[in-house]
Amino acid sequence: METSQINGVIDVLEDARKRKHMFLKDVDPSATINWLNGFMAAVSTLTGRMHHKFHEQAYRQRGWEFSARGPWVEMQERGLEEDAIVDELFALEILAWHLRLEEAKTSSE
């Protein structure tokens, strides 16, 4: 995947994070997870799957456990409000793509 494509994905994610009500019918963790999963399925179909290592790095950098149950359960357990969970879910996905971008830049040099 080229850096310009990765930047495009990041731009869409950042826009969705800023204007959640335009992208999500309901601004809650469940709707956000569904939207992110659908978005990532589309991106993967067009560009290839993203390696889980980027998500694992992003979760750990932001202080979350990387597990099959996803970070939202841990976020709820820590007492985050729904709007904070939604924002954090977007932040994690954006960070994972930034990590992928850095690797793509390094490998193209």
KOLGU-4560 file (N, C-alpha, C; in nm, 3 decimals, padded with zeros to 5 digits):
<recs>
<n_xx: 00.085 n_yy: -00.117 n_zz: 00.000 ca_xx: 00.000 ca_yy: 00.000 ca_zz: 00.000 c_xx: 00.089 c_yy: 00.123 c_zz: 00.000 mol: A seq: 1 type: MET>
<n_xx: 00.060 n_yy: 00.215 n_zz: -00.087 ca_xx: 00.141 ca_yy: 00.337 ca_zz: -00.099 c_xx: 00.110 c_yy: 00.436 c_zz: 00.013 mol: A seq: 2 type: GLU>
<n_xx: 00.207 n_yy: 00.522 n_zz: 00.040 ca_xx: 00.188 ca_yy: 00.620 ca_zz: 00.148 c_xx: 00.071 c_yy: 00.714 c_zz: 00.119 mol: A seq: 3 type: THR>
<n_xx: 00.047 n_yy: 00.746 n_zz: -00.007 ca_xx: -00.065 ca_yy: 00.835 ca_zz: -00.039 c_xx: -00.198 c_yy: 00.768 c_zz: -00.006 mol: A seq: 4 type: SER>
<n_xx: -00.207 n_yy: 00.636 n_zz: -00.026 ca_xx: -00.329 ca_yy: 00.564 ca_zz: 00.009 c_xx: -00.348 c_yy: 00.560 c_zz: 00.160 mol: A seq: 5 type: GLN>
<n_xx: -00.240 n_yy: 00.538 n_zz: 00.231 ca_xx: -00.247 ca_yy: 00.534 ca_zz: 00.378 c_xx: -00.289 c_yy: 00.671 c_zz: 00.430 mol: A seq: 6 type: ILE>
<n_xx: -00.232 n_yy: 00.776 n_zz: 00.374 ca_xx: -00.272 ca_yy: 00.911 ca_zz: 00.415 c_xx: -00.420 c_yy: 00.935 c_zz: 00.389 mol: A seq: 7 type: ASN>
<n_xx: -00.471 n_yy: 00.881 n_zz: 00.279 ca_xx: -00.614 ca_yy: 00.894 ca_zz: 00.249 c_xx: -00.701 c_yy: 00.826 c_zz: 00.353 mol: A seq: 8 type: GLY>
<n_xx: -00.659 n_yy: 00.707 n_zz: 00.396 ca_xx: -00.732 ca_yy: 00.635 ca_zz: 00.501 c_xx: -00.730 c_yy: 00.715 c_zz: 00.630 mol: A seq: 9 type: VAL>
<n_xx: -00.614 n_yy: 00.768 n_zz: 00.666 ca_xx: -00.601 ca_yy: 00.848 ca_zz: 00.788 c_xx: -00.691 c_yy: 00.971 c_zz: 00.780 mol: A seq: 10 type: ILE>
<n_xx: -00.694 n_yy: 01.035 n_zz: 00.665 ca_xx: -00.779 ca_yy: 01.155 ca_zz: 00.648 c_xx: -00.926 c_yy: 01.123 c_zz: 00.673 mol: A seq: 11 type: ASP>
<n_xx: -00.973 n_yy: 01.012 n_zz: 00.617 ca_xx: -01.113 ca_yy: 00.974 ca_zz: 00.637 c_xx: -01.139 c_yy: 00.945 c_zz: 00.785 mol: A seq: 12 type: VAL>
<n_xx: -01.050 n_yy: 00.872 n_zz: 00.848 ca_xx: -01.067 ca_yy: 00.840 ca_zz: 00.990 c_xx: -01.067 c_yy: 00.966 c_zz: 01.077 mol: A seq: 13 type: LEU>
<n_xx: -00.976 n_yy: 01.058 n_zz: 01.048 ca_xx: -00.971 ca_yy: 01.182 ca_zz: 01.126 c_xx: -01.097 c_yy: 01.265 c_zz: 01.105 mol: A seq: 14 type: GLU>
<n_xx: -01.148 n_yy: 01.267 n_zz: 00.982 ca_xx: -01.271 ca_yy: 01.339 ca_zz: 00.953 c_xx: -01.389 c_yy: 01.276 c_zz: 01.026 mol: A seq: 15 type: ASP>
<n_xx: -01.395 n_yy: 01.142 n_zz: 01.025 ca_xx: -01.503 ca_yy: 01.072 ca_zz: 01.096 c_xx: -01.495 c_yy: 01.098 c_zz: 01.246 mol: A seq: 16 type: ALA>
<n_xx: -01.375 n_yy: 01.105 n_zz: 01.297 ca_xx: -01.357 ca_yy: 01.132 ca_zz: 01.441 c_xx: -01.405 c_yy: 01.272 c_zz: 01.477 mol: A seq: 17 type: ARG>
<n_xx: -01.378 n_yy: 01.366 n_zz: 01.390 ca_xx: -01.419 ca_yy: 01.505 ca_zz: 01.417 c_xx: -01.570 c_yy: 01.525 c_zz: 01.399 mol: A seq: 18 type: LYS>
<n_xx: -01.627 n_yy: 01.454 n_zz: 01.302 ca_xx: -01.769 ca_yy: 01.475 ca_zz: 01.268 c_xx: -01.845 c_yy: 01.343 c_zz: 01.279 mol: A seq: 19 type: ARG>
<n_xx: -01.845 n_yy: 01.290 n_zz: 01.398 ca_xx: -01.904 ca_yy: 01.158 ca_zz: 01.423 c_xx: -02.051 c_yy: 01.150 c_zz: 01.380 mol: A seq: 20 type: LYS>
<n_xx: -02.126 n_yy: 01.257 n_zz: 01.404 ca_xx: -02.269 ca_yy: 01.255 ca_zz: 01.372 c_xx: -02.296 c_yy: 01.247 c_zz: 01.223 mol: A seq: 21 type: HIS>
<n_xx: -02.200 n_yy: 01.282 n_zz: 01.142 ca_xx: -02.217 ca_yy: 01.269 ca_zz: 00.997 c_xx: -02.186 c_yy: 01.128 c_zz: 00.948 mol: A seq: 22 type: MET>
<n_xx: -02.108 n_yy: 01.054 n_zz: 01.023 ca_xx: -02.064 ca_yy: 00.921 ca_zz: 00.982 c_xx: -02.139 c_yy: 00.809 c_zz: 01.053 mol: A seq: 23 type: PHE>
<n_xx: -02.188 n_yy: 00.836 n_zz: 01.173 ca_xx: -02.252 ca_yy: 00.733 ca_zz: 01.254 c_xx: -02.398 c_yy: 00.769 c_zz: 01.280 mol: A seq: 24 type: LEU>
<n_xx: -02.487 n_yy: 00.673 n_zz: 01.263 ca_xx: -02.627 ca_yy: 00.698 ca_zz: 01.296 c_xx: -02.642 c_yy: 00.725 c_zz: 01.445 mol: A seq: 25 type: LYS>
<n_xx: -02.584 n_yy: 00.636 n_zz: 01.523 ca_xx: -02.581 ca_yy: 00.652 ca_zz: 01.669 c_xx: -02.435 c_yy: 00.664 c_zz: 01.710 mol: A seq: 26 type: ASP>
<n_xx: -02.405 n_yy: 00.766 n_zz: 01.789 ca_xx: -02.267 ca_yy: 00.784 ca_zz: 01.835 c_xx: -02.252 c_yy: 00.711 c_zz: 01.968 mol: A seq: 27 type: VAL>
<n_xx: -02.224 n_yy: 00.582 n_zz: 01.955 ca_xx: -02.202 ca_yy: 00.498 ca_zz: 02.072 c_xx: -02.097 c_yy: 00.394 c_zz: 02.036 mol: A seq: 28 type: ASP>
<n_xx: -02.041 n_yy: 00.325 n_zz: 02.134 ca_xx: -01.935 ca_yy: 00.228 ca_zz: 02.103 c_xx: -01.975 c_yy: 00.121 c_zz: 02.003 mol: A seq: 29 type: PRO>
<n_xx: -02.095 n_yy: 00.067 n_zz: 02.015 ca_xx: -02.138 ca_yy: -00.040 ca_zz: 01.925 c_xx: -02.144 c_yy: 00.010 c_zz: 01.780 mol: A seq: 30 type: SER>
<n_xx: -02.203 n_yy: 00.124 n_zz: 01.758 ca_xx: -02.212 ca_yy: 00.181 ca_zz: 01.622 c_xx: -02.073 c_yy: 00.214 c_zz: 01.569 mol: A seq: 31 type: ALA>
<n_xx: -01.987 n_yy: 00.263 n_zz: 01.655 ca_xx: -01.851 ca_yy: 00.297 ca_zz: 01.614 c_xx: -01.774 c_yy: 00.172 c_zz: 01.573 mol: A seq: 32 type: THR>
<n_xx: -01.784 n_yy: 00.068 n_zz: 01.652 ca_xx: -01.717 ca_yy: -00.058 ca_zz: 01.620 c_xx: -01.768 c_yy: -00.112 c_zz: 01.487 mol: A seq: 33 type: ILE>
<n_xx: -01.899 n_yy: -00.109 n_zz: 01.468 ca_xx: -01.956 ca_yy: -00.156 ca_zz: 01.341 c_xx: -01.906 c_yy: -00.073 c_zz: 01.224 mol: A seq: 34 type: ASN>
<n_xx: -01.903 n_yy: 00.059 n_zz: 01.240 ca_xx: -01.858 ca_yy: 00.147 ca_zz: 01.132 c_xx: -01.710 c_yy: 00.122 c_zz: 01.102 mol: A seq: 35 type: TRP>
<n_xx: -01.628 n_yy: 00.116 n_zz: 01.206 ca_xx: -01.485 ca_yy: 00.091 ca_zz: 01.186 c_xx: -01.461 c_yy: -00.045 c_zz: 01.120 mol: A seq: 36 type: LEU>
<n_xx: -01.535 n_yy: -00.147 n_zz: 01.163 ca_xx: -01.519 ca_yy: -00.279 ca_zz: 01.101 c_xx: -01.558 c_yy: -00.276 c_zz: 00.954 mol: A seq: 37 type: ASN>
<n_xx: -01.667 n_yy: -00.209 n_zz: 00.921 ca_xx: -01.708 ca_yy: -00.197 ca_zz: 00.781 c_xx: -01.609 c_yy: -00.117 c_zz: 00.699 mol: A seq: 38 type: GLY>
<n_xx: -01.562 n_yy: -00.008 n_zz: 00.755 ca_xx: -01.464 ca_yy: 00.075 ca_zz: 00.686 c_xx: -01.336 c_yy: -00.005 c_zz: 00.660 mol: A seq: 39 type: PHE>
<n_xx: -01.290 n_yy: -00.077 n_zz: 00.763 ca_xx: -01.168 ca_yy: -00.154 ca_zz: 00.748 c_xx: -01.186 c_yy: -00.270 c_zz: 00.650 mol: A seq: 40 type: MET>
<n_xx: -01.306 n_yy: -00.328 n_zz: 00.645 ca_xx: -01.332 ca_yy: -00.434 ca_zz: 00.547 c_xx: -01.322 c_yy: -00.378 c_zz: 00.405 mol: A seq: 41 type: ALA>
<n_xx: -01.376 n_yy: -00.259 n_zz: 00.385 ca_xx: -01.368 ca_yy: -00.197 ca_zz: 00.252 c_xx: -01.224 c_yy: -00.163 c_zz: 00.216 mol: A seq: 42 type: ALA>
<n_xx: -01.151 n_yy: -00.105 n_zz: 00.309 ca_xx: -01.011 ca_yy: -00.071 ca_zz: 00.284 c_xx: -00.931 c_yy: -00.197 c_zz: 00.255 mol: A seq: 43 type: VAL>
<n_xx: -00.955 n_yy: -00.302 n_zz: 00.332 ca_xx: -00.882 ca_yy: -00.427 ca_zz: 00.312 c_xx: -00.913 c_yy: -00.488 c_zz: 00.176 mol: A seq: 44 type: SER>
<n_xx: -01.036 n_yy: -00.478 n_zz: 00.133 ca_xx: -01.075 ca_yy: -00.532 ca_zz: 00.003 c_xx: -01.001 c_yy: -00.459 c_zz: -00.109 mol: A seq: 45 type: THR>
<n_xx: -00.984 n_yy: -00.331 n_zz: -00.093 ca_xx: -00.921 ca_yy: -00.251 ca_zz: -00.197 c_xx: -00.768 c_yy: -00.251 c_zz: -00.191 mol: A seq: 46 type: LEU>
<n_xx: -00.713 n_yy: -00.266 n_zz: -00.072 ca_xx: -00.568 ca_yy: -00.246 ca_zz: -00.058 c_xx: -00.493 c_yy: -00.360 c_zz: 00.008 mol: A seq: 47 type: THR>
<n_xx: -00.562 n_yy: -00.455 n_zz: 00.063 ca_xx: -00.496 ca_yy: -00.563 ca_zz: 00.137 c_xx: -00.511 c_yy: -00.542 c_zz: 00.286 mol: A seq: 48 type: GLY>
<n_xx: -00.511 n_yy: -00.651 n_zz: 00.359 ca_xx: -00.532 ca_yy: -00.646 ca_zz: 00.504 c_xx: -00.420 c_yy: -00.572 c_zz: 00.576 mol: A seq: 49 type: ARG>
<n_xx: -00.457 n_yy: -00.512 n_zz: 00.686 ca_xx: -00.357 ca_yy: -00.449 ca_zz: 00.771 c_xx: -00.311 c_yy: -00.553 c_zz: 00.873 mol: A seq: 50 type: MET>
<n_xx: -00.182 n_yy: -00.561 n_zz: 00.888 ca_xx: -00.125 ca_yy: -00.657 ca_zz: 00.983 c_xx: -00.163 c_yy: -00.617 c_zz: 01.125 mol: A seq: 51 type: HIS>
<n_xx: -00.198 n_yy: -00.715 n_zz: 01.207 ca_xx: -00.241 ca_yy: -00.690 ca_zz: 01.344 c_xx: -00.134 c_yy: -00.624 c_zz: 01.430 mol: A seq: 52 type: HIS>
<n_xx: -00.009 n_yy: -00.632 n_zz: 01.387 ca_xx: 00.098 ca_yy: -00.574 ca_zz: 01.470 c_xx: 00.079 c_yy: -00.424 c_zz: 01.489 mol: A seq: 53 type: LYS>
<n_xx: 00.021 n_yy: -00.358 n_zz: 01.390 ca_xx: 00.000 ca_yy: -00.214 ca_zz: 01.404 c_xx: -00.106 c_yy: -00.182 c_zz: 01.508 mol: A seq: 54 type: PHE>
<n_xx: -00.211 n_yy: -00.262 n_zz: 01.511 ca_xx: -00.313 ca_yy: -00.242 ca_zz: 01.614 c_xx: -00.257 c_yy: -00.277 c_zz: 01.752 mol: A seq: 55 type: HIS>
<n_xx: -00.181 n_yy: -00.384 n_zz: 01.759 ca_xx: -00.122 ca_yy: -00.422 ca_zz: 01.887 c_xx: -00.032 c_yy: -00.310 c_zz: 01.940 mol: A seq: 56 type: GLU>
<n_xx: 00.051 n_yy: -00.253 n_zz: 01.854 ca_xx: 00.138 ca_yy: -00.142 ca_zz: 01.894 c_xx: 00.056 c_yy: -00.021 c_zz: 01.938 mol: A seq: 57 type: GLN>
<n_xx: -00.048 n_yy: 00.010 n_zz: 01.863 ca_xx: -00.132 ca_yy: 00.125 ca_zz: 01.897 c_xx: -00.200 c_yy: 00.106 c_zz: 02.032 mol: A seq: 58 type: ALA>
<n_xx: -00.256 n_yy: -00.012 n_zz: 02.054 ca_xx: -00.323 ca_yy: -00.039 ca_zz: 02.182 c_xx: -00.226 c_yy: -00.023 c_zz: 02.297 mol: A seq: 59 type: TYR>
<n_xx: -00.109 n_yy: -00.082 n_zz: 02.284 ca_xx: -00.011 ca_yy: -00.077 ca_zz: 02.393 c_xx: 00.039 c_yy: 00.066 c_zz: 02.416 mol: A seq: 60 type: ARG>
<n_xx: 00.061 n_yy: 00.140 n_zz: 02.308 ca_xx: 00.107 ca_yy: 00.279 ca_zz: 02.323 c_xx: 00.005 c_yy: 00.364 c_zz: 02.398 mol: A seq: 61 type: GLN>
<n_xx: -00.122 n_yy: 00.333 n_zz: 02.380 ca_xx: -00.226 ca_yy: 00.413 ca_zz: 02.445 c_xx: -00.275 c_yy: 00.348 c_zz: 02.576 mol: A seq: 62 type: ARG>
<n_xx: -00.205 n_yy: 00.241 n_zz: 02.619 ca_xx: -00.232 ca_yy: 00.183 ca_zz: 02.750 c_xx: -00.343 c_yy: 00.080 c_zz: 02.755 mol: A seq: 63 type: GLY>
<n_xx: -00.374 n_yy: 00.016 n_zz: 02.643 ca_xx: -00.481 ca_yy: -00.084 ca_zz: 02.639 c_xx: -00.423 c_yy: -00.222 c_zz: 02.611 mol: A seq: 64 type: TRP>
<n_xx: -00.493 n_yy: -00.323 n_zz: 02.660 ca_xx: -00.455 ca_yy: -00.461 ca_zz: 02.634 c_xx: -00.498 c_yy: -00.498 c_zz: 02.492 mol: A seq: 65 type: GLU>
<n_xx: -00.414 n_yy: -00.568 n_zz: 02.420 ca_xx: -00.448 ca_yy: -00.617 ca_zz: 02.287 c_xx: -00.500 c_yy: -00.759 c_zz: 02.304 mol: A seq: 66 type: PHE>
<n_xx: -00.631 n_yy: -00.778 n_zz: 02.281 ca_xx: -00.690 ca_yy: -00.911 ca_zz: 02.298 c_xx: -00.806 c_yy: -00.927 c_zz: 02.200 mol: A seq: 67 type: SER>
<n_xx: -00.855 n_yy: -01.049 n_zz: 02.191 ca_xx: -00.963 ca_yy: -01.080 ca_zz: 02.098 c_xx: -01.093 c_yy: -01.008 c_zz: 02.135 mol: A seq: 68 type: ALA>
<n_xx: -01.111 n_yy: -00.976 n_zz: 02.260 ca_xx: -01.236 ca_yy: -00.910 ca_zz: 02.300 c_xx: -01.240 c_yy: -00.762 c_zz: 02.263 mol: A seq: 69 type: ARG>
<n_xx: -01.128 n_yy: -00.708 n_zz: 02.224 ca_xx: -01.124 ca_yy: -00.567 ca_zz: 02.185 c_xx: -01.106 c_yy: -00.476 c_zz: 02.304 mol: A seq: 70 type: GLY>
<n_xx: -01.064 n_yy: -00.353 n_zz: 02.280 ca_xx: -01.034 ca_yy: -00.262 ca_zz: 02.389 c_xx: -01.156 c_yy: -00.200 c_zz: 02.456 mol: A seq: 71 type: PRO>
<n_xx: -01.271 n_yy: -00.201 n_zz: 02.389 ca_xx: -01.388 ca_yy: -00.132 ca_zz: 02.443 c_xx: -01.436 c_yy: -00.192 c_zz: 02.573 mol: A seq: 72 type: TRP>
<n_xx: -01.419 n_yy: -00.323 n_zz: 02.592 ca_xx: -01.460 ca_yy: -00.385 ca_zz: 02.718 c_xx: -01.373 c_yy: -00.331 c_zz: 02.831 mol: A seq: 73 type: VAL>
<n_xx: -01.244 n_yy: -00.324 n_zz: 02.807 ca_xx: -01.152 ca_yy: -00.269 ca_zz: 02.908 c_xx: -01.183 c_yy: -00.122 c_zz: 02.934 mol: A seq: 74 type: GLU>
<n_xx: -01.219 n_yy: -00.049 n_zz: 02.828 ca_xx: -01.254 ca_yy: 00.092 ca_zz: 02.844 c_xx: -01.376 c_yy: 00.107 c_zz: 02.935 mol: A seq: 75 type: MET>
<n_xx: -01.476 n_yy: 00.021 n_zz: 02.914 ca_xx: -01.595 ca_yy: 00.023 ca_zz: 02.998 c_xx: -01.558 c_yy: -00.013 c_zz: 03.142 mol: A seq: 76 type: GLN>
<n_xx: -01.474 n_yy: -00.114 n_zz: 03.157 ca_xx: -01.433 ca_yy: -00.157 ca_zz: 03.292 c_xx: -01.358 c_yy: -00.046 c_zz: 03.365 mol: A seq: 77 type: GLU>
<n_xx: -01.286 n_yy: 00.036 n_zz: 03.291 ca_xx: -01.212 ca_yy: 00.148 ca_zz: 03.354 c_xx: -01.302 c_yy: 00.268 c_zz: 03.379 mol: A seq: 78 type: ARG>
<n_xx: -01.428 n_yy: 00.259 n_zz: 03.336 ca_xx: -01.523 ca_yy: 00.365 ca_zz: 03.366 c_xx: -01.532 c_yy: 00.477 c_zz: 03.264 mol: A seq: 79 type: GLY>
<n_xx: -01.480 n_yy: 00.457 n_zz: 03.143 ca_xx: -01.491 ca_yy: 00.559 ca_zz: 03.041 c_xx: -01.637 c_yy: 00.574 c_zz: 02.998 mol: A seq: 80 type: LEU>
<n_xx: -01.678 n_yy: 00.698 n_zz: 02.977 ca_xx: -01.812 ca_yy: 00.726 ca_zz: 02.926 c_xx: -01.818 c_yy: 00.688 c_zz: 02.779 mol: A seq: 81 type: GLU>
<n_xx: -01.939 n_yy: 00.670 n_zz: 02.725 ca_xx: -01.955 ca_yy: 00.628 ca_zz: 02.586 c_xx: -01.885 c_yy: 00.720 c_zz: 02.487 mol: A seq: 82 type: GLU>
<n_xx: -01.898 n_yy: 00.852 n_zz: 02.505 ca_xx: -01.834 ca_yy: 00.944 ca_zz: 02.410 c_xx: -01.682 c_yy: 00.934 c_zz: 02.415 mol: A seq: 83 type: ASP>
<n_xx: -01.627 n_yy: 00.908 n_zz: 02.532 ca_xx: -01.482 ca_yy: 00.891 ca_zz: 02.545 c_xx: -01.437 c_yy: 00.761 c_zz: 02.480 mol: A seq: 84 type: ALA>
<n_xx: -01.518 n_yy: 00.656 n_zz: 02.491 ca_xx: -01.486 ca_yy: 00.528 ca_zz: 02.427 c_xx: -01.487 c_yy: 00.546 c_zz: 02.276 mol: A seq: 85 type: ILE>
<n_xx: -01.588 n_yy: 00.612 n_zz: 02.223 ca_xx: -01.596 ca_yy: 00.636 ca_zz: 02.078 c_xx: -01.473 c_yy: 00.711 c_zz: 02.030 mol: A seq: 86 type: VAL>
<n_xx: -01.436 n_yy: 00.816 n_zz: 02.100 ca_xx: -01.319 ca_yy: 00.894 ca_zz: 02.059 c_xx: -01.191 c_yy: 00.809 c_zz: 02.066 mol: A seq: 87 type: ASP>
<n_xx: -01.179 n_yy: 00.729 n_zz: 02.170 ca_xx: -01.060 ca_yy: 00.645 ca_zz: 02.186 c_xx: -01.054 c_yy: 00.537 c_zz: 02.078 mol: A seq: 88 type: GLU>
<n_xx: -01.166 n_yy: 00.481 n_zz: 02.039 ca_xx: -01.168 ca_yy: 00.382 ca_zz: 01.930 c_xx: -01.116 c_yy: 00.442 c_zz: 01.801 mol: A seq: 89 type: LEU>
<n_xx: -01.160 n_yy: 00.564 n_zz: 01.770 ca_xx: -01.107 ca_yy: 00.632 ca_zz: 01.652 c_xx: -00.958 c_yy: 00.662 c_zz: 01.668 mol: A seq: 90 type: PHE>
<n_xx: -00.918 n_yy: 00.708 n_zz: 01.786 ca_xx: -00.777 ca_yy: 00.740 ca_zz: 01.811 c_xx: -00.689 c_yy: 00.617 c_zz: 01.791 mol: A seq: 91 type: ALA>
<n_xx: -00.734 n_yy: 00.502 n_zz: 01.837 ca_xx: -00.656 ca_yy: 00.379 ca_zz: 01.821 c_xx: -00.640 c_yy: 00.342 c_zz: 01.674 mol: A seq: 92 type: LEU>
<n_xx: -00.749 n_yy: 00.352 n_zz: 01.598 ca_xx: -00.742 ca_yy: 00.317 ca_zz: 01.456 c_xx: -00.652 c_yy: 00.414 c_zz: 01.381 mol: A seq: 93 type: GLU>
<n_xx: -00.662 n_yy: 00.542 n_zz: 01.412 ca_xx: -00.578 ca_yy: 00.642 ca_zz: 01.347 c_xx: -00.431 c_yy: 00.617 c_zz: 01.380 mol: A seq: 94 type: ILE>
<n_xx: -00.401 n_yy: 00.589 n_zz: 01.506 ca_xx: -00.263 ca_yy: 00.561 ca_zz: 01.545 c_xx: -00.210 c_yy: 00.437 c_zz: 01.473 mol: A seq: 95 type: LEU>
<n_xx: -00.291 n_yy: 00.332 n_zz: 01.463 ca_xx: -00.247 ca_yy: 00.211 ca_zz: 01.392 c_xx: -00.210 c_yy: 00.245 c_zz: 01.247 mol: A seq: 96 type: ALA>
<n_xx: -00.287 n_yy: 00.330 n_zz: 01.183 ca_xx: -00.256 ca_yy: 00.368 ca_zz: 01.045 c_xx: -00.133 c_yy: 00.457 c_zz: 01.038 mol: A seq: 97 type: TRP>
<n_xx: -00.112 n_yy: 00.542 n_zz: 01.136 ca_xx: 00.011 ca_yy: 00.622 ca_zz: 01.140 c_xx: 00.133 c_yy: 00.531 c_zz: 01.155 mol: A seq: 98 type: HIS>
<n_xx: 00.121 n_yy: 00.428 n_zz: 01.236 ca_xx: 00.231 ca_yy: 00.332 ca_zz: 01.252 c_xx: 00.258 c_yy: 00.259 c_zz: 01.120 mol: A seq: 99 type: LEU>
<n_xx: 00.151 n_yy: 00.222 n_zz: 01.050 ca_xx: 00.169 ca_yy: 00.158 ca_zz: 00.919 c_xx: 00.233 c_yy: 00.254 c_zz: 00.820 mol: A seq: 100 type: ARG>
<n_xx: 00.194 n_yy: 00.380 n_zz: 00.826 ca_xx: 00.252 ca_yy: 00.482 ca_zz: 00.738 c_xx: 00.402 c_yy: 00.495 c_zz: 00.763 mol: A seq: 101 type: LEU>
<n_xx: 00.442 n_yy: 00.499 n_zz: 00.889 ca_xx: 00.584 ca_yy: 00.510 ca_zz: 00.921 c_xx: 00.663 c_yy: 00.391 c_zz: 00.867 mol: A seq: 102 type: GLU>
<n_xx: 00.606 n_yy: 00.273 n_zz: 00.878 ca_xx: 00.674 ca_yy: 00.155 ca_zz: 00.825 c_xx: 00.683 c_yy: 00.163 c_zz: 00.672 mol: A seq: 103 type: GLU>
<n_xx: 00.577 n_yy: 00.210 n_zz: 00.609 ca_xx: 00.576 ca_yy: 00.221 ca_zz: 00.463 c_xx: 00.681 c_yy: 00.322 c_zz: 00.416 mol: A seq: 104 type: ALA>
<n_xx: 00.694 n_yy: 00.432 n_zz: 00.488 ca_xx: 00.795 ca_yy: 00.532 ca_zz: 00.454 c_xx: 00.936 c_yy: 00.475 c_zz: 00.468 mol: A seq: 105 type: LYS>
<n_xx: 00.958 n_yy: 00.401 n_zz: 00.577 ca_xx: 01.088 ca_yy: 00.342 ca_zz: 00.604 c_xx: 01.124 c_yy: 00.237 c_zz: 00.499 mol: A seq: 106 type: THR>
<n_xx: 01.029 n_yy: 00.155 n_zz: 00.461 ca_xx: 01.057 ca_yy: 00.048 ca_zz: 00.366 c_xx: 01.075 c_yy: 00.100 c_zz: 00.223 mol: A seq: 107 type: SER>
<n_xx: 01.023 n_yy: 00.220 n_zz: 00.195 ca_xx: 01.037 ca_yy: 00.275 ca_zz: 00.060 c_xx: 01.167 c_yy: 00.353 c_zz: 00.042 mol: A seq: 108 type: SER>
<n_xx: 01.237 n_yy: 00.375 n_zz: 00.152 ca_xx: 01.364 ca_yy: 00.452 ca_zz: 00.143 c_xx: 01.479 c_yy: 00.364 c_zz: 00.099 mol: A seq: 109 type: GLU>
</recs>
